[in-house]
Amino acid sequence: MKVISSVQLVVLAFVAALLVTALLQPTVAMLRRKGLPAASPPPSPPSPASS
C-alpha cells in the first residue's frame, strides 16, 4: 500500500504540472507574438582563477 500511495503522489504531481503548462501556453504564445523573447539561461559560474 505504501508503494501505491507513493506512485499516486508522483502521478498527481505530474498531472498537475501538465495542467499548469497547458493553462500557461496561450499566455506564453501571446507574449512571444508581441515580441517578448524567451528567458535566457542563468549565467554560468566563474571559472577558478589559474595561478
MODELLER restraints for C-alpha pairs under 7 A, 6 or more apart:
rsr = mdl.restraints
at = mdl.atoms
